[in-house]
Amino acid sequence: MRALVTGGAGFIGSNLVDLLLDRGDEVVVLDDLSSGKEANLAGALERGAVLHRADIRDADAVNAVVAEAEPEVVFHLAAQIDVRVSVDRPAYDARTNVEGSVNVLEAARVAGARRFVFSSTGGAIYGETEEVPTPETHVAQPMAGYGTSKLCAEQYLGLYERLHGLSTVALRFGNVYGPRQDPHGEAGVIAIFCGKLATGGRPKVFGDGTQTRDYIYVGDLVEAIAAAGDADATGAINIGTEQETTILELIDALRAAGDVKEGEFEPEFAEARLGEIQRSCLKVSHAREVLGWEPKVDVREGVARTLASVPAPSA
Ligand SMILES: NC(=O)c1ccc[n+]([C@@H]2O[C@H](COP(=O)([O-])OP(=O)(O)OC[C@H]3O[C@@H](n4cnc5c(N)ncnc54)[C@H](O)[C@@H]3O)[C@@H](O)[C@H]2O)c1
């Protein structure tokens, strides 16, 4: 199969590119390298993947890359991913996550792609919910521009189905973690904590540490994304583990994985952050049913694998 992966130089995208190459697909990556790194694709480029540097906000550039690639399946992962940036600069967020996504959808349609797979978000779209684990049918009440722009892009997917017959699906991810996640970014608490542990720091906990998230290991996630490219299910599909983990449990898992001595890597507590939700966990029975997919790596195992992938700090 010929696949185009936008955002393919990023954390999740580069893990997806590796999986697609492993199963024999031809892969073209479109990325502006704003947060992604060519180094994430080092092995992939050696194995025949092609990287085009382009910005999804630039419709002409996107059209040119997609027309040349002629993909069967477009995996759209390029995005503005920082929730706080989306609160401070909502129009900037919308330009990338709404207009950029429409540019990629339109280019996919014009190039005759069969399938469009969009990386959406669970936690940021549902907000604080009454039903946990939360099913796809739950009302959406985003608390930031990021969840709103992702939801809006999902609406465009539906439009392209109805208007043009393009087969589309929106995968709503839980909190993704694993090798290659940026330890300096805002996105991943596990990456940040692994970085702290490797450099002798302490984990900073906002609030009392009882807030829960649904942490999904990137290896499991990219299997779901690839399966969604092959399937014909449409609409929104949650991709998580259906397991809630508190921040304090995460720290315990890291202490165990890092063989931490008594008294070290103790949490440093700070005031709870405004607007942060207390519980987030995704119901995944729909993914099991329509993708035949199942998460395999539990959080203790995934945290251990992630920690093992962190390079030792340079002296
Ligand atoms: N990491 C998570 O927990 C999580 C959760 C839910 C959804 N997602 C979604 O998954 C996708 C990938 O996220 P990630 O965690 O790998 O982040 P990432 O920052 O590592 O990857 C995003 C990639 O998109 C590229 N990009 C950004 N803006 C671009 C633009 N204007 N034009 C072209 N390329 C651009 C970046 O250079 C980067 O390579 C995003 O759509 C994100 O919203 C991630």
The ligand as a Tripos MOL2 file, in Angstrom:
@<TRIPOS>MOLECULE
LIG
   44    48     1     0     0
SMALL
NO_CHARGES

@<TRIPOS>ATOM
      1 N1          0.7070   12.7060   22.2420 N.am      1 LIG1
      2 C1         -0.5420   12.5590   22.6700 C.2       1 LIG1
      3 O1         -0.7840   12.1960   23.8420 O.2       1 LIG1
      4 C2         -1.7080   12.8080   21.7430 C.ar      1 LIG1
      5 C3         -3.0060   12.6470   22.2470 C.ar      1 LIG1
      6 C4         -4.0900   12.8690   21.3930 C.ar      1 LIG1
      7 C5         -3.8680   13.2300   20.0710 C.ar      1 LIG1
      8 N2         -2.5880   13.3990   19.6040 N.ar      1 LIG1
      9 C6         -2.4140   13.7920   18.2080 C.3       1 LIG1
     10 O2         -1.4740   12.9360   17.5710 O.3       1 LIG1
     11 C7         -0.7950   13.6530   16.5460 C.3       1 LIG1
     12 C8          0.7170   13.5120   16.6900 C.3       1 LIG1
     13 O3          1.1170   14.0530   17.9390 O.3       1 LIG1
     14 P1          2.5600   13.8010   18.5900 P.3       1 LIG1
     15 O4          2.3450   13.5900   20.0470 O.co2     1 LIG1
     16 O5          3.3020   12.7850   17.8110 O.co2     1 LIG1
     17 O6          3.2030   15.2500   18.4310 O.3       1 LIG1
     18 P2          4.5300   15.7430   17.6560 P.3       1 LIG1
     19 O7          4.6760   17.1980   17.9430 O.co2     1 LIG1
     20 O8          5.6890   14.8520   18.0020 O.co2     1 LIG1
     21 O9          4.1250   15.5140   16.1470 O.3       1 LIG1
     22 C9          3.4670   16.4540   15.3650 C.3       1 LIG1
     23 C10         4.2040   16.5370   14.0380 C.3       1 LIG1
     24 O10         3.5000   17.4510   13.1860 O.3       1 LIG1
     25 C11         4.4380   18.3450   12.5930 C.3       1 LIG1
     26 N3          3.7450   19.6080   12.3250 N.ar      1 LIG1
     27 C12         3.2670   20.4930   13.2330 C.ar      1 LIG1
     28 N4          2.7000   21.5350   12.6150 N.ar      1 LIG1
     29 C13         2.8290   21.3130   11.2740 C.ar      1 LIG1
     30 C14         2.4580   22.0450   10.1170 C.ar      1 LIG1
     31 N5          1.8440   23.2150   10.2070 N.pl3     1 LIG1
     32 N6          2.7430   21.5120    8.9050 N.ar      1 LIG1
     33 C15         3.3730   20.3060    8.7970 C.ar      1 LIG1
     34 N7          3.7650   19.5780    9.8600 N.ar      1 LIG1
     35 C16         3.4960   20.0880   11.0830 C.ar      1 LIG1
     36 C17         5.5650   18.4800   13.6050 C.3       1 LIG1
     37 O11         6.8040   18.8970   13.0460 O.3       1 LIG1
     38 C18         5.6320   17.0670   14.1810 C.3       1 LIG1
     39 O12         6.5110   16.2470   13.4440 O.3       1 LIG1
     40 C19        -1.2760   15.1060   16.6430 C.3       1 LIG1
     41 O13        -2.3080   15.2920   15.6920 O.3       1 LIG1
     42 C20        -1.8480   15.1790   18.0490 C.3       1 LIG1
     43 O14        -2.8400   16.1780   18.1540 O.3       1 LIG1
     44 C21        -1.5030   13.1910   20.4220 C.ar      1 LIG1
@<TRIPOS>BOND
     1     1     2 1
     2     2     3 2
     3     2     4 1
     4     4     5 ar
     5     4    44 ar
     6     5     6 ar
     7     6     7 ar
     8     7     8 ar
     9     8     9 1
    10     8    44 ar
    11     9    10 1
    12     9    42 1
    13    10    11 1
    14    11    12 1
    15    11    40 1
    16    12    13 1
    17    13    14 1
    18    14    15 2
    19    14    16 1
    20    14    17 1
    21    17    18 1
    22    18    19 2
    23    18    20 1
    24    18    21 1
    25    21    22 1
    26    22    23 1
    27    23    24 1
    28    23    38 1
    29    24    25 1
    30    25    26 1
    31    25    36 1
    32    26    27 ar
    33    26    35 ar
    34    27    28 ar
    35    28    29 ar
    36    29    30 ar
    37    29    35 ar
    38    30    31 1
    39    30    32 ar
    40    32    33 ar
    41    33    34 ar
    42    34    35 ar
    43    36    37 1
    44    36    38 1
    45    38    39 1
    46    40    41 1
    47    40    42 1
    48    42    43 1
@<TRIPOS>SUBSTRUCTURE
     1 LIG1         1 GROUP 0 **** ****
